[in-house]
Amino acid sequence: MERMPREHGEDARRAASAAAPVPLSYCPLVDLDARRIVGFAAHPPDGLLDMQFLREACAEAAHWPADFVLAMKVAPEQLRKTAFSLKVMQALAESEFPAARLELEIAEDGFCSEDAPTRLSVEMLHAAGVRLALGQFGTGYVSRSELGSLPIGKISIDASLVAALGAAAGDSTPTVSALADLAAALGLILAAAGIETEDHLAALRAEGCMQGEGRLFGAAMPASEVRAMLRHPPLAVAAA
């Protein structure tokens, strides 16, 4: 048999590697008071939800404890596509994953509830039982009245505001306090992204923040590590 030239073999291996799908990673979602894991956020390699990743994550999450949530991020432009909500429901049906355990987090920046296709997608997802959250909160322009009219159950403080908590310059504590007051007034769960230190955690808990994710609770992990973690309850993150 004729041997393939070395450079051609290396090109083939590189092409195969490039074609191989990059797996989803998962970050723990944590109840901040109990330091207990309540679900996982699935992060596609490019940061955006597509239907293949959604089906994969739902199929994986179907084996988690029955009260665990699967969270995924949605870009505002995805909601403007009229078929988006139908594809989400199809993915749930194919994976036999309950809609009530799926939480789609919509980025506040760029979100417009007055856009008719967006509003229709949000209402259809809510009617199907999907949980909806507004993420990167504090970076956009969603008003209190607009937020109160949406079927949103959670707002998640943006990681940039968490990072600036208590900082000597650019302290975001007053902004976080205002967001906490807004969440309480509207009966919404207050969550936070980018929790990296015990100081962040203490400041957020003092403001009434209930849930969060970040490197303090562990790095992003592949599905195999999630499965290994689930075999060894209680599912808690270590105290300092």
Contacts in CASP RR format, 6 or more apart in sequence:
PFRMAT RR
TARGET T0000
AUTHOR 0000-0000-0000
METHOD contacts of the structure
MODEL  1
MERMPREHGEDARRAASAAAPVPLSYCPLVDLDARRIVGFAAHPPDGLLD
MQFLREACAEAAHWPADFVLAMKVAPEQLRKTAFSLKVMQALAESEFPAA
RLELEIAEDGFCSEDAPTRLSVEMLHAAGVRLALGQFGTGYVSRSELGSL
PIGKISIDASLVAALGAAAGDSTPTVSALADLAAALGLILAAAGIETEDH
LAALRAEGCMQGEGRLFGAAMPASEVRAMLRHPPLAVAAA
4 12 0 8 1.000
22 45 0 8 1.000
23 45 0 8 1.000
23 222 0 8 1.000
23 223 0 8 1.000
24 42 0 8 1.000
24 43 0 8 1.000
24 44 0 8 1.000
24 45 0 8 1.000
24 53 0 8 1.000
24 56 0 8 1.000
24 57 0 8 1.000
24 60 0 8 1.000
24 222 0 8 1.000
24 223 0 8 1.000
25 42 0 8 1.000
25 43 0 8 1.000
25 45 0 8 1.000
25 220 0 8 1.000
25 221 0 8 1.000
25 222 0 8 1.000
26 40 0 8 1.000
26 41 0 8 1.000
26 42 0 8 1.000
26 43 0 8 1.000
26 220 0 8 1.000
26 221 0 8 1.000
26 222 0 8 1.000
26 223 0 8 1.000
26 225 0 8 1.000
26 226 0 8 1.000
27 40 0 8 1.000
27 41 0 8 1.000
27 43 0 8 1.000
27 213 0 8 1.000
27 214 0 8 1.000
27 217 0 8 1.000
27 218 0 8 1.000
27 219 0 8 1.000
27 220 0 8 1.000
27 221 0 8 1.000
28 37 0 8 1.000
28 39 0 8 1.000
28 40 0 8 1.000
28 213 0 8 1.000
28 217 0 8 1.000
28 218 0 8 1.000
28 237 0 8 1.000
29 37 0 8 1.000
29 38 0 8 1.000
29 39 0 8 1.000
29 40 0 8 1.000
29 41 0 8 1.000
29 69 0 8 1.000
29 71 0 8 1.000
29 211 0 8 1.000
29 212 0 8 1.000
29 213 0 8 1.000
30 36 0 8 1.000
30 37 0 8 1.000
30 38 0 8 1.000
30 211 0 8 1.000
30 212 0 8 1.000
30 213 0 8 1.000
30 217 0 8 1.000
30 237 0 8 1.000
31 37 0 8 1.000
31 38 0 8 1.000
31 210 0 8 1.000
31 211 0 8 1.000
32 201 0 8 1.000
32 204 0 8 1.000
32 205 0 8 1.000
32 209 0 8 1.000
32 210 0 8 1.000
32 211 0 8 1.000
32 212 0 8 1.000
33 205 0 8 1.000
33 210 0 8 1.000
34 236 0 8 1.000
35 236 0 8 1.000
35 237 0 8 1.000
35 238 0 8 1.000
35 239 0 8 1.000
36 234 0 8 1.000
36 235 0 8 1.000
36 236 0 8 1.000
36 237 0 8 1.000
37 68 0 8 1.000
37 217 0 8 1.000
37 229 0 8 1.000
37 235 0 8 1.000
37 236 0 8 1.000
37 237 0 8 1.000
38 67 0 8 1.000
38 68 0 8 1.000
38 69 0 8 1.000
38 211 0 8 1.000
39 64 0 8 1.000
39 68 0 8 1.000
39 69 0 8 1.000
39 70 0 8 1.000
39 71 0 8 1.000
40 61 0 8 1.000
40 64 0 8 1.000
40 68 0 8 1.000
40 69 0 8 1.000
40 70 0 8 1.000
40 71 0 8 1.000
40 226 0 8 1.000
41 70 0 8 1.000
41 71 0 8 1.000
41 72 0 8 1.000
41 73 0 8 1.000
41 105 0 8 1.000
41 213 0 8 1.000
42 53 0 8 1.000
42 57 0 8 1.000
42 60 0 8 1.000
42 61 0 8 1.000
42 70 0 8 1.000
42 71 0 8 1.000
42 72 0 8 1.000
43 73 0 8 1.000
43 220 0 8 1.000
44 50 0 8 1.000
44 53 0 8 1.000
44 72 0 8 1.000
47 73 0 8 1.000
48 73 0 8 1.000
48 75 0 8 1.000
48 78 0 8 1.000
49 72 0 8 1.000
49 73 0 8 1.000
49 74 0 8 1.000
49 75 0 8 1.000
49 78 0 8 1.000
49 104 0 8 1.000
51 87 0 8 1.000
51 88 0 8 1.000
51 90 0 8 1.000
51 91 0 8 1.000
53 72 0 8 1.000
54 72 0 8 1.000
54 88 0 8 1.000
54 91 0 8 1.000
55 91 0 8 1.000
55 94 0 8 1.000
55 95 0 8 1.000
57 70 0 8 1.000
57 72 0 8 1.000
58 70 0 8 1.000
58 91 0 8 1.000
58 92 0 8 1.000
58 95 0 8 1.000
58 97 0 8 1.000
58 102 0 8 1.000
59 95 0 8 1.000
59 97 0 8 1.000
60 223 0 8 1.000
60 226 0 8 1.000
61 68 0 8 1.000
61 70 0 8 1.000
61 97 0 8 1.000
61 101 0 8 1.000
62 95 0 8 1.000
62 96 0 8 1.000
62 97 0 8 1.000
63 227 0 8 1.000
63 230 0 8 1.000
64 70 0 8 1.000
64 226 0 8 1.000
64 230 0 8 1.000
65 230 0 8 1.000
65 235 0 8 1.000
68 101 0 8 1.000
69 101 0 8 1.000
69 102 0 8 1.000
69 103 0 8 1.000
69 131 0 8 1.000
70 97 0 8 1.000
70 101 0 8 1.000
70 102 0 8 1.000
70 103 0 8 1.000
71 103 0 8 1.000
71 104 0 8 1.000
71 105 0 8 1.000
71 133 0 8 1.000
72 102 0 8 1.000
72 103 0 8 1.000
72 104 0 8 1.000
72 105 0 8 1.000
73 104 0 8 1.000
73 105 0 8 1.000
73 106 0 8 1.000
73 107 0 8 1.000
73 135 0 8 1.000
74 104 0 8 1.000
74 105 0 8 1.000
74 106 0 8 1.000
74 107 0 8 1.000
75 107 0 8 1.000
76 106 0 8 1.000
76 107 0 8 1.000
76 109 0 8 1.000
76 110 0 8 1.000
76 111 0 8 1.000
76 112 0 8 1.000
76 118 0 8 1.000
78 84 0 8 1.000
79 106 0 8 1.000
79 111 0 8 1.000
79 117 0 8 1.000
79 118 0 8 1.000
79 121 0 8 1.000
79 122 0 8 1.000
80 115 0 8 1.000
80 117 0 8 1.000
80 118 0 8 1.000
80 121 0 8 1.000
81 117 0 8 1.000
81 121 0 8 1.000
82 117 0 8 1.000
82 120 0 8 1.000
82 121 0 8 1.000
84 121 0 8 1.000
85 120 0 8 1.000
85 121 0 8 1.000
85 124 0 8 1.000
85 125 0 8 1.000
85 128 0 8 1.000
86 124 0 8 1.000
88 102 0 8 1.000
88 104 0 8 1.000
88 125 0 8 1.000
88 128 0 8 1.000
88 130 0 8 1.000
89 99 0 8 1.000
89 124 0 8 1.000
89 128 0 8 1.000
92 98 0 8 1.000
92 99 0 8 1.000
92 102 0 8 1.000
92 128 0 8 1.000
92 130 0 8 1.000
99 128 0 8 1.000
99 129 0 8 1.000
99 130 0 8 1.000
100 129 0 8 1.000
100 130 0 8 1.000
100 131 0 8 1.000
101 131 0 8 1.000
102 130 0 8 1.000
102 131 0 8 1.000
103 130 0 8 1.000
103 131 0 8 1.000
103 132 0 8 1.000
103 133 0 8 1.000
103 154 0 8 1.000
104 125 0 8 1.000
104 130 0 8 1.000
104 131 0 8 1.000
104 132 0 8 1.000
104 133 0 8 1.000
105 133 0 8 1.000
105 134 0 8 1.000
105 135 0 8 1.000
105 154 0 8 1.000
105 156 0 8 1.000
106 122 0 8 1.000
106 132 0 8 1.000
106 133 0 8 1.000
106 134 0 8 1.000
106 135 0 8 1.000
107 135 0 8 1.000
107 136 0 8 1.000
108 134 0 8 1.000
108 135 0 8 1.000
108 136 0 8 1.000
108 137 0 8 1.000
108 138 0 8 1.000
108 139 0 8 1.000
108 140 0 8 1.000
108 141 0 8 1.000
108 142 0 8 1.000
109 136 0 8 1.000
109 139 0 8 1.000
109 140 0 8 1.000
110 140 0 8 1.000
111 118 0 8 1.000
111 134 0 8 1.000
111 140 0 8 1.000
111 142 0 8 1.000
112 118 0 8 1.000
113 119 0 8 1.000
113 122 0 8 1.000
113 142 0 8 1.000
113 146 0 8 1.000
113 149 0 8 1.000
113 150 0 8 1.000
122 132 0 8 1.000
122 150 0 8 1.000
122 151 0 8 1.000
123 151 0 8 1.000
125 132 0 8 1.000
126 132 0 8 1.000
126 151 0 8 1.000
131 153 0 8 1.000
131 154 0 8 1.000
132 150 0 8 1.000
132 151 0 8 1.000
132 152 0 8 1.000
132 153 0 8 1.000
132 154 0 8 1.000
133 152 0 8 1.000
133 153 0 8 1.000
133 154 0 8 1.000
133 155 0 8 1.000
133 156 0 8 1.000
133 189 0 8 1.000
133 191 0 8 1.000
134 142 0 8 1.000
134 147 0 8 1.000
134 150 0 8 1.000
134 152 0 8 1.000
134 154 0 8 1.000
134 155 0 8 1.000
134 156 0 8 1.000
135 155 0 8 1.000
135 156 0 8 1.000
135 158 0 8 1.000
135 193 0 8 1.000
136 156 0 8 1.000
136 158 0 8 1.000
136 193 0 8 1.000
137 155 0 8 1.000
137 156 0 8 1.000
137 157 0 8 1.000
137 158 0 8 1.000
137 179 0 8 1.000
138 157 0 8 1.000
138 158 0 8 1.000
138 161 0 8 1.000
138 175 0 8 1.000
138 179 0 8 1.000
139 158 0 8 1.000
139 160 0 8 1.000
144 182 0 8 1.000
144 185 0 8 1.000
144 186 0 8 1.000
147 155 0 8 1.000
147 182 0 8 1.000
147 186 0 8 1.000
147 188 0 8 1.000
148 186 0 8 1.000
152 188 0 8 1.000
153 188 0 8 1.000
153 189 0 8 1.000
154 188 0 8 1.000
154 189 0 8 1.000
154 190 0 8 1.000
154 191 0 8 1.000
154 211 0 8 1.000
155 179 0 8 1.000
155 182 0 8 1.000
155 183 0 8 1.000
155 188 0 8 1.000
155 189 0 8 1.000
155 190 0 8 1.000
155 191 0 8 1.000
156 191 0 8 1.000
156 192 0 8 1.000
156 193 0 8 1.000
156 212 0 8 1.000
157 176 0 8 1.000
157 179 0 8 1.000
157 190 0 8 1.000
157 191 0 8 1.000
157 192 0 8 1.000
157 193 0 8 1.000
157 204 0 8 1.000
157 209 0 8 1.000
158 193 0 8 1.000
159 192 0 8 1.000
159 193 0 8 1.000
159 194 0 8 1.000
160 172 0 8 1.000
161 172 0 8 1.000
161 175 0 8 1.000
161 176 0 8 1.000
161 179 0 8 1.000
162 172 0 8 1.000
162 176 0 8 1.000
162 192 0 8 1.000
162 193 0 8 1.000
162 194 0 8 1.000
162 195 0 8 1.000
162 196 0 8 1.000
162 200 0 8 1.000
162 204 0 8 1.000
163 194 0 8 1.000
163 196 0 8 1.000
163 200 0 8 1.000
164 170 0 8 1.000
164 171 0 8 1.000
164 172 0 8 1.000
165 171 0 8 1.000
165 172 0 8 1.000
165 173 0 8 1.000
165 176 0 8 1.000
165 199 0 8 1.000
165 200 0 8 1.000
165 203 0 8 1.000
165 204 0 8 1.000
166 172 0 8 1.000
166 173 0 8 1.000
166 199 0 8 1.000
166 203 0 8 1.000
173 203 0 8 1.000
176 203 0 8 1.000
176 204 0 8 1.000
176 207 0 8 1.000
177 207 0 8 1.000
179 190 0 8 1.000
180 190 0 8 1.000
180 207 0 8 1.000
180 208 0 8 1.000
180 209 0 8 1.000
182 188 0 8 1.000
183 189 0 8 1.000
183 190 0 8 1.000
184 190 0 8 1.000
184 208 0 8 1.000
189 210 0 8 1.000
189 211 0 8 1.000
190 207 0 8 1.000
190 208 0 8 1.000
190 209 0 8 1.000
190 210 0 8 1.000
190 211 0 8 1.000
191 209 0 8 1.000
191 210 0 8 1.000
191 211 0 8 1.000
191 212 0 8 1.000
191 213 0 8 1.000
192 200 0 8 1.000
192 204 0 8 1.000
192 209 0 8 1.000
192 211 0 8 1.000
192 212 0 8 1.000
193 212 0 8 1.000
193 213 0 8 1.000
193 214 0 8 1.000
194 200 0 8 1.000
194 212 0 8 1.000
194 213 0 8 1.000
194 214 0 8 1.000
194 215 0 8 1.000
195 201 0 8 1.000
195 204 0 8 1.000
195 212 0 8 1.000
195 213 0 8 1.000
195 214 0 8 1.000
195 215 0 8 1.000
195 216 0 8 1.000
195 217 0 8 1.000
196 214 0 8 1.000
196 215 0 8 1.000
196 216 0 8 1.000
197 216 0 8 1.000
198 216 0 8 1.000
198 240 0 8 1.000
200 216 0 8 1.000
201 216 0 8 1.000
204 212 0 8 1.000
216 237 0 8 1.000
217 237 0 8 1.000
218 237 0 8 1.000
221 229 0 8 1.000
229 235 0 8 1.000
END
